[in-house]
Amino acid sequence: MNRLIQFFILTIIFVGCSKAPLTNRKQLDLIGDNQLMASSFDSYDQVLKENKLSNDQEKVQMIKRVGNNIKNSVEKYLDQKGRSDLTEGFKWEFNLIVDDIVNAWCMPGGKVAFYTGILPICKNEAGVAVVMGHEVAHAVANHGGERMSQALVQQLGGVALGVALQQQPEQTQALAMAAYTGGSTLGILKFSRVQESEADRLGLTFMAMAGYNPETAPDFWQRMKAKGGGAPPEFLSTHPDYDTRISNLNKWMSEAKQYYSSSNKAQNSEIGEVTEKSDLNVNSKPKNVIQLKVKDN
């Protein structure tokens, strides 16, 4: 019986292997786009209901402005690559959540959340564009769907996979939530080093095409490094360490600057002080989220 189960799991993995969008590496993809989008949209609505949205219109409009600039650059880039299908069905949305957690993410379908805690590290709109481009790149490259596929095989087993998708919507949605927003709720896989590097490179391109100077990206990660107070050795982490990440960004900089030179330059106003900390409940934390890594675990 165990051999039969192993056979089914291996068969599902073999059939579900595809090539990652834009990078062409092998990628486990077991979840149909319709199911992926439906789970994403439901999960996003749940997050918005469970957290306080910012009423600081200056910052809210800045998040939406940067988000729409990145969205336009993504669509232009995909059109140039003949892959406009990758954002088919996306319903872009950009919201700012009041919490001092250092976090931001993008679910499949273009559902983005920023947290006020990351804004001081972003420093200005270009810094927001660094994060926005990186998180949107995860969605465009189907990293959330890939991680959800891995989690379903890992936790439910190959035989239970079809049943889970059809008959266990709540459990499947919980896996989706963890896969999209970082993966702490159920302890499943975080974004891998490969996925992080893909998102760094694509995000650098997206922000440059949107008119934000890509040279601000290494500066942002330097500030993240200073905020984190160091990181464990890279072999202990699922993420590249800060120095590796910054080195890679500099390696890709000449390519990104070519996109930037031909873009319409975006504004880059300072964010200023985050003034909504008095609205925070320091005794509670938002549900179903994880920090954008200040310290890699």
NORQUIUR-V954189 format. One record per helix or strand of 2 or more residues. SS is the DSSP state (@ for helix, = for strand). FROM is the first residue (numbers start at 1). TO is the last residue. Records with the same first field share a line. If there is no record, write none. Layout:
# NORQUIUR-V954189
SS->FROM-TO, FROM-TO
This chain:
# NORQUIUR-V954189
@->2-16, 33-50, 57-80, 84-87, 116-122, 125-140, 143-156, 158-167, 169-181, 193-209, 216-228, 234-236, 242-251, 253-261, 277-279
=->17-19, 26-28, 93-97, 104-107, 111-115
